[in-house]
């Protein structure tokens, strides 16, 4: 009894299929009776989109944890969670008094270094000539005087007027003067290096004073506040988290088999949980290589948030691989589905004929037929209880316009 149940079910299913496709006496009576008027359209190739269905997630366009560069006590906290900031706006202020004093100290040291090389106390130009410093001028004057005396004594000695001892004394004085002058130039170079060091210390002190203000590096919204006023922070301590949410980054992994059809500039459409709206974006970034383990290609699209989308949302994505990919389309109300099988009814020699089909892409009111149907065949719209073999009279559905690519309009032939 148990073993005969599948056979019985198979027999009933087969009988049901036969009754749908090849009617018994009642069907033949209908076929031999008056012709039934039907509305038809002609199957034609129409441009439609080739879509790749994917899943992805939305991420912030830019996201950063803002940290303080110098240690100190928080004097002011100007933002809170949800604060909208423009680039450069104040986030927090560290107590600046200590750093102001460091700037004054560095400025005094810089002025002292400038004075040692004969420069004005104030100024931004630290260039000078070592020969023109006070020590340089003094030693140069002594050297010039000793040189003249040495040349004169040397000349008199050659004439036999002065003894060799006097020439030796003059030569020694000349050597000492030369060495003192060279030492003065070396000292000037040392002072040049010290001046450069003082200048760097002064600029560093000014930079640290500037770093007591923490500003937004880009325009965005504060995602988290990590400090409180009065808190003492070490250098590098995090202050806040800032995100840029318009546009958002849509991150999607493309399977290897579809990766060859993907390139920047393609359109994407997406939906998110709890929202029936369809959002549009543009593919802007494509990874140069596939992930060797997952065999996927990481791509990113920019999607306007429109004040609704948020980072972290899960998204169902349709990537438009080709905007104009011809396909054979029929109206959705011409498709008959029974027991999981899909078919359409065509008109041939004045009679209705059922044809099983395989379908592909779908729109709101059209369906692509992948196999089982040829272009130019007349398909019955809203067949109802029309049976195969029944005589029919066609009324062609007219449509003076062609549906745009990706539209959900019924695909039908113009008269």
Secondary structure, DSSP 8 states (H G I E B T S, - for coil): -HHHHHHHHHHHHHHHHHHHHS--HHHHHHHHSS-EEEEEEE-EEE---EEEEEEEEEE-SEEEEEE-SS-EEEEEE---TT-EE-TT-EEEEE--HHHHHHHHHHHHHHHHHHHHTT--SS-S-----GGGSHHHHHHHHHHHHHHHHHHHHHHHHHTTSS-HHHHHHHHHHHHHHHHHHHHHHHHHHHHHHHHHHHHHHHHHHHHHHHTTEEE-SSSEEEEEE---TT-EE-TT-EEEEEEE-SSEEEEEEEEGGGGGG--TT-EEEEEETTEEEEEEEEEEEE-SS-BTTTTEEEEEEEE--TTT--TT-EEEEEEEEES---EEEEEGGG-EEETTEEEEEEEETTEEEEEE-EEEEE-SSEEEEEES--TT-EEEES-TT--TT-BEEEEE---SS---TT---------
